[in-house]
Amino acid sequence: MRYYGTVYRPPSEAYSLIVQVTLGCSHNTCAFCSMYKEKHFIIRQLGDVLQDFAECRRQYSYVDRIFLADGDALICRTDYLRRILGYIRTNFPECRRVTCYASPISLLLKSEEDLKLLRQEGLSMVYMGLESGCDDVLKRMCKGHTSAEIVEAGRKARRCGLALSVTAISGLGGRERIREHAIDTAKALSAMNPEYIGVLTLLVEQGTPLETWVREGSFRLPDLPQILEETEILVKNIDSPGSVFRMNHASNYLDLRGTFNEDREEMLERIHRAMDSGRGLRPEYYREL
């Protein structure tokens, strides 16, 4: 099995077979992100990808989940992805879930017919980064899309039968935009009503533009009380029935999980306990990406 450079995957794909369909990220200019900087984005040759799958089939007798890496496998041509999905269906009949990262542009560029076809061929779910619902934050962080465009991409995925997992980043608006970032992010998540919502807490990565801004003082990181305040505003304002919510990443101060909207009050109680007593908070030195 061949891997090129550092391989990243969502936390929920920890036990999945990971095969690189692309190398790198098709966007790769987000100011807060240090992923994939050691490689240029390319789509791998189909024969090489299928060869990797064949090698995995020889090594593993049972594979129930497959994640198509790297950063934006959905950007590949529909026929190319269909060949891969067809190979999985034939050679890994026990596989019950195939997933990948999807950028907003890859979802917006593909027709609904193509997305529905990929779902029929076996693509189960896509992971998409919202990061923030606030356009000012998205612009500063060089996300490349407005909130409305990202929302439309997510809604399109859902219309076409793809399960959707959306990620946001607490603290990304800095101290100046705590409330705006939280409320606009809640609105965007509510508009998409994804199956899964994941929230990370901002950590400054070496070598990123964000690191420079923090060092120079043009971006002020929220402190712990402000992160908890922002989390409270976010949870209060999400209206997304059935969305499974997870704020349990290693970057988070507070492990928070539930299902909207039914578990909202229980999650708010947990936030308030943390605000009042510090109960259940992860120490700063334990936080990591």
For each residue, the residues with C-beta under 8 A, 3 or more apart:
1: 52 55 56 59
2: 20 48 52
3: 7 20
4: 20 23 39
5: 23 24 36 38 39
6: 35 36 38
7: 3 18 20 69 70
8: 35 36 69 70 71
9: 13 14 16 18 67 69
10: 13 67 99 101 127 165 198
11: 14 198 249
12: 165 196
13: 9 10 16 18 65 67 99
14: 9 11
15: 65
16: 9 13 65 66 67 97 99
17: 56 60 63 65 66 67
18: 7 9 13 66 67 69
19: 49 52 53 56 66 67 68 69
20: 2 3 4 7 23 44 49 52 69 70
21: 43 44 49 68 69 70 73 76 81 84 100
22: 26 41 42 43 44 69 70 71 72 73 75 76
23: 4 5 20 39 40 41 42 44 70
24: 5 28 36 39 40 41 42 70 71
25: 28 35 36 41 70 71 72 103
26: 22 41 71 72 75 103 105 106
27: 30 71 72 103 105 144
28: 24 25 33 35 36 37 41 71
29: 142 144
30: 27 33 131 141 142 143
31: 140 141 142 208 209 210 213
32: 131 141 169 172 202 204 205 208 209 210
33: 28 30 205 208
34: 37 205 206 207 208
35: 6 8 25 28 71
36: 5 6 8 24 25 28 39 41 70 71
37: 28 34 207
38: 5 6
39: 4 5 23 24 36
40: 23 24
41: 22 23 24 25 26 28 36 71 72
42: 22 23 24
43: 21 22 75 76 80
44: 20 21 22 23 48 49
45: 48 49
46: 49 50 80 83 84
47: 50 51
48: 2 44 45 51 52
49: 19 20 21 44 45 46 52 53 84
50: 46 47 53 54 83 84 87
51: 47 48 54 55
52: 1 2 19 20 48 49 55 56
53: 19 49 50 56 57 84 87 88 91 92
54: 50 51 57 58 91
55: 1 51 52 58 59
56: 1 17 19 52 53 59 60 63
57: 53 54 60 63 91 92
58: 54 55
59: 1 55 56
60: 17 56 57 63
61:
62: 94
63: 17 56 57 60 66 92 94 95
64: 94 95 96 97
65: 13 15 16 17 95 96 97 98 99
66: 16 17 18 19 63 88 92 95 97 98 99
67: 9 10 13 16 17 18 19 98 99 100
68: 19 21 73 84 98 99 100
69: 7 8 9 18 19 20 21 22 73 100 101
70: 7 8 20 21 22 23 24 25 36 73 101
71: 8 22 24 25 26 27 28 35 36 41 101 103
72: 22 25 26 27 41 75 100 101 102 103 106
73: 21 22 68 69 70 76 81 100 101 102
74: 81 100 101 102 103 106 107 110 126
75: 22 26 43 72 103 105 106 109
76: 21 22 43 73 80 81
77: 80 81
78: 81 82 110 114 117 118
79: 82 83
80: 43 46 76 77 83 84
81: 21 73 74 76 77 78 84 85 118 121 123
82: 78 79 85 86 117 118 121
83: 46 50 79 80 86 87
84: 21 46 49 50 53 68 80 81 87 88
85: 81 82 88 89 98 118 121 122 123
86: 82 83 89 90 121
87: 50 53 83 84 90 91
88: 53 66 84 85 91 92 95 98 122
89: 85 86 92 93 95 121 122
90: 86 87 93
91: 53 54 57 87 88
92: 53 57 63 66 88 89 95
93: 89 90
94: 62 63 64
95: 63 64 65 66 88 89 92 98 122
96: 64 65 124
97: 16 64 65 66 124 125
98: 65 66 67 68 85 88 95 122 123 124
99: 10 13 16 65 66 67 68 123 124 125 126 127
100: 21 67 68 69 72 73 74 123 126 127
101: 10 69 70 71 72 73 74 126 127 128
102: 72 73 74 106 107 126 127 128 153 157
103: 25 26 27 71 72 74 75 106 107 128 129
104: 107 108 128 144 145 149 150 153
105: 26 27 75 108 109 144 145 153
106: 26 72 74 75 102 103 109 110
107: 74 102 103 104 110 115 126 128 153 154 156 157
108: 104 105 149 152 153 156
109: 75 105 106
110: 74 78 106 107 114 115 118
111: 114 115
112: 115 116 156 159 160
113: 116 117
114: 78 110 111 117 118
115: 107 110 111 112 118 119 156 157 160 161 162
116: 112 113 119 120 160 161
117: 78 82 113 114 120 121
118: 78 81 82 85 110 114 115 121 122 123 162
119: 115 116 122 123 124 160 161 162
120: 116 117
121: 81 82 85 86 89 117 118
122: 85 88 89 95 98 118 119
123: 81 85 98 99 100 118 119 126 162
124: 96 97 98 99 119 162 163
125: 97 99 162 163 164 165 195
126: 74 99 100 101 102 107 123 157 162 163 164 165
127: 10 99 100 101 102 165 166 167
128: 101 102 103 104 107 150 153 154 157 164 165 166 167
129: 103 143 166 167
130: 133 147 150 154 166 167 168 185 188 189 192
131: 30 32 137 138 141 143 167 168 169 172
132: 137 138 141 143 147 168 169 172 173 181 184 185
133: 130 147 151 168 181 183 184 185 186 187 188 189
134: 137 138 147 173 177 180 181 184 185
135: 138 139 146 147 184
136: 139 140 173 177 180
137: 131 132 134 140 141 172 173 177 180 181
138: 131 132 134 135 141 143 145 146 147 150
139: 135 136 142 143
140: 31 136 137
141: 30 31 32 131 132 137 138 172 210
142: 29 30 31 139 209
143: 30 129 131 132 138 139 150
144: 27 29 104 105
145: 104 105 138 149 150 153
146: 135 138 149 150
147: 130 132 133 134 135 138 150 151 184 188
148: 151 152
149: 104 108 145 146 152 153
150: 104 128 130 138 143 145 146 147 153 154 188
151: 133 147 148 154 155 188 191 192
152: 108 148 149 155 156
153: 102 104 105 107 108 128 145 149 150 156 157
154: 107 128 130 150 151 157 158 164 166 191 192 194
155: 151 152 158 159 191 192
156: 107 108 112 115 152 153 159 160
157: 102 107 115 126 128 153 154 160 162 164
158: 154 155 161 162 164 192 193 194
159: 112 155 156
160: 112 115 116 119 156 157
161: 115 116 119 158
162: 115 118 119 123 124 125 126 157 158
163: 124 125 126 195 196
164: 125 126 128 154 157 158 192 194 195 196
165: 10 12 125 126 127 128 194 195 196 197 198
166: 127 128 129 130 154 189 192 194 196 197 198
167: 127 128 129 130 131 197 198 199 200
168: 130 131 132 133 172 185 189 197 198 199 200 234
169: 32 131 132 172 199 200 201 202
170: 199 200 201 202 227 230 231 234 247 252
171: 174 201 202 221 222 226 227 230
172: 32 131 132 137 141 168 169 181 202
173: 132 134 136 137 176 177 178 180 181 182
174: 171 177 178 219 220 221 222
175: 178 220 221 222 226
176: 173 220
177: 134 136 137 173 174 180 181
178: 173 174 175 181 182 222 226 229 230 233
179: 182 183 230 233
180: 134 136 137 173 177 183 184
181: 132 133 134 137 172 173 177 178 184 185 230
182: 173 178 179 185 186 230 231 233 234 237
183: 133 179 180 186 187 233 234 237
184: 132 133 134 135 147 180 181 187 188
185: 130 132 133 134 168 181 182 188 189 234
186: 133 182 183 189 190 233 234 236 237 238 239
187: 133 183 184 190 191 237
188: 130 133 147 150 151 184 185 191 192
189: 130 133 166 168 185 186 192 193 194 197 238 240 243
190: 186 187 193 237 238 239 240
191: 151 154 155 187 188
192: 130 151 154 155 158 164 166 188 189 240
193: 158 189 190 240 241 242 243
194: 154 158 164 165 166 189 197 240 243
195: 125 163 164 165 242 243 244
196: 12 163 164 165 166 243 244 246
197: 165 166 167 168 189 194 238 240 243 244 245 246 260
198: 10 11 165 166 167 168 246 247 249
199: 167 168 169 170 231 234 245 246 247 249 252 256
200: 167 168 169 170 249 251 252 289
201: 169 170 171 227 249 251 252 253 287
202: 32 169 170 171 172 221 222 251
203: 251 287 288 289
204: 32 208 210 211 214 221
205: 32 33 34 208 210 211 289
206: 34 211
207: 34 37 211
208: 31 32 33 34 204 205 211 212
209: 31 32 142 212 213
210: 31 32 141 204 205 213 214 219
211: 204 205 206 207 208 214 215
212: 208 209 215 216
213: 31 209 210 216 218 219
214: 204 210 211 217 219 220 221
215: 211 212
216: 212 213
217: 214 220
218: 213
219: 174 210 213 214
220: 174 175 176 214 217
221: 171 174 175 202 204 214
222: 171 174 175 178 202 226 227 230
223: 226 227
224: 227 228 253 281 284
225: 228 229 275
226: 171 175 178 222 223 229 230
227: 170 171 201 222 223 224 230 231 253
228: 224 225 231 232 253 254 271 274 275
229: 178 225 226 232 233 275
230: 170 171 178 179 181 182 222 226 227 233 234
231: 170 182 199 227 228 234 235 247 254 256 271
232: 228 229 235 236 268 271 272 275
233: 178 179 182 183 186 229 230 236 237
234: 168 170 182 183 185 186 199 230 231 237 238
235: 231 232 238 245 256 264 267 268 271
236: 186 232 233 264 268
237: 182 183 186 187 190 233 234
238: 186 189 190 197 234 235 243 245 260 261 264
239: 186 190 260 261
240: 189 190 192 193 194 197 243 260 261
241: 193 260 261
242: 193 195 259 260
243: 189 193 194 195 196 197 238 240 259 260
244: 195 196 197 259
245: 197 199 235 238 256 257 258 259 260 263 267
246: 196 197 198 199 249 256 257
247: 170 198 199 231 252 254 255 256 257
248: 252 255 256 257
249: 11 198 199 200 201 246 252
250: 286 287 288 289
251: 200 201 202 203 287 288 289
252: 170 199 200 201 247 248 249 255 256 282 287
253: 201 224 227 228 274 281 282 287
254: 228 231 247 270 271 274 280 281 282
255: 247 248 252 280 282
256: 199 231 235 245 246 247 248 252 267 270 271
257: 245 246 247 248 267
258: 245 262 263 264 266 267
259: 242 243 244 245 262 263
260: 197 238 239 240 241 242 243 245 263 264
261: 238 239 240 241 264
262: 258 259
263: 245 258 259 260 266 267
264: 235 236 238 258 260 261 267 268
265: 268 269
266: 258 263 269 270
267: 235 245 256 257 258 263 264 270 271
268: 232 235 236 264 265 271 272
269: 265 266 272 273
270: 254 256 266 267 273 274 280
271: 228 231 232 235 254 256 267 268 274 275
272: 232 268 269 275 276
273: 269 270 276 277 279 280
274: 228 253 254 270 271 277 278 279 280 281
275: 225 228 229 232 271 272
276: 272 273 279
277: 273 274
278: 274 281
279: 273 274 276
280: 254 255 270 273 274
281: 224 253 254 274 278
282: 252 253 254 255 286 287
283: 286 287
284: 224 287
285:
286: 250 282 283
287: 201 203 250 251 252 253 282 283 284
288: 203 250 251
289: 200 203 205 250 251
